[in-house]
Amino acid sequence: MKHWRKPLDSDKYSPPRGRVHLIPDRCKGCGFCVEFCPKEVLEVSDEFNIKGYHIPRVKPETTCVACLLCERICPDFAIFIERLDEEEAAEKKPVMVKKGAKT
């Protein structure tokens, strides 16, 4: 998205923001979320989950725009996005929150 044109009314609107949540024990390390993220927010980390797979993580200095593509493409429902309101997005950067597996 480096060569994307800028809308004329971009000063009136701000893109949505999101916080990435990952349930590491559900992840099988397929990499679909990393590969198909349009803003390249995710990357494969060196961490292993309980199954022995590399899990994704949020790259530093990136901002999730809550497009929900990673959430829709994950075959194991291991990742989901929490949409932030404008005040929350302005206060702090979206980060990945790891959650334990729920049975």
N, C-alpha and C positions, 0 to 999 in steps of 0.2 A: 504494500500500500504506500510505497514511497513516492510514487508519481501521481497520486490521487489529487484531483483538483479541489480547490477550497470553495465551498458554497458562499454566495454573496451575503447571506444572513447568518453566518457562523458565529458572529458575536452575540446574537440573541439566544442561541441554543447551546447547550453543552451535551456531549455524548453521555449516555448512561454509564454507570460504573457498577462493578460487581466485585464480590469477594468469593474466591475459589475455595470450596470445601472438598476435601478428599477423604475417603474412607480407605486407608491403605490396605487393610486386610481383604478387601474386595477386589483390589486392582490385580490384573494378571499381566500388566506390563506390555500391552499390545501397542501402545504408542499412538493410537488413533487421535486422542485429545491433543497430543503434542504436534502431530503431523497436520491436522486440519484447523488449528487455531488461526484465525485470520490476522490477529494482532501479534502472533508469536509470543504469547504470554507464558506458555508452559515449556519446560524442557525436562529431559530425563535426568534424574538425580543419581547419585552413587549409593543412595540408601536402598536397603532391601526391605520388603515387607515380610510377613510371617510365612508366605508361600515361597519366598526366595526370588521374587521379581523386583526389578528396578521400578520404583514408583516415580511419577512426574512431580515436579515442583514448579512454583512460580518464579520466573526469572526476576532478578532484582531490577528496579527502575522500569518496570512495565506496568501498564494499567489495563485491567480487564474491562471490556466494554459491555459485558453481560449479554453477549449475542446468544448464549446458551448452546452453541454448536457442540462443545465438548460434552455437555450434559446429554445431548440427544444422541451423540455417536458412541458413547461408552457402552459396550455390550454387557458390562457387569454392574452398571449403576453405581460406580465407585466415585463419581465426581458430580458435584452440583454447584450451582451458582446462587449466591444470595445477592439480590439487587440492592444497591445502596441508594438512599435518597440523596439529594444534593448537599445537604448539610454534612452528612456522614462522609460522603465522597471528598468533600473539601477538607475535612478535619484530618483524616488519615488515609494512607495508601492502602489499597486492597491487598491483602495477604492471604496465603493459603493456610487454612485451618485444618489440622488433621483430627479426625475423629476415630474412635475405636470401633471395631466391628460390632454391629448389633445383631443379636440372634433372636 
